[in-house]
């Protein structure tokens, strides 16, 4: 692979890194997540305190 200074996106970076690891012969498929993680759901927003 050709060295790059900056990846265009995070997904491109991850894909290239995993491809390089696999080409080294390391068995990383057992440790890699089967599915990408779901985005975290936003929690409750803080409500303003009632005026006393």
ABEGO torsion letter per residue (X at the ends): XBBBABBABAAAAAAAAAAAAAAAGBBAAAABBABBBBBBBBBBBBBBBBBX
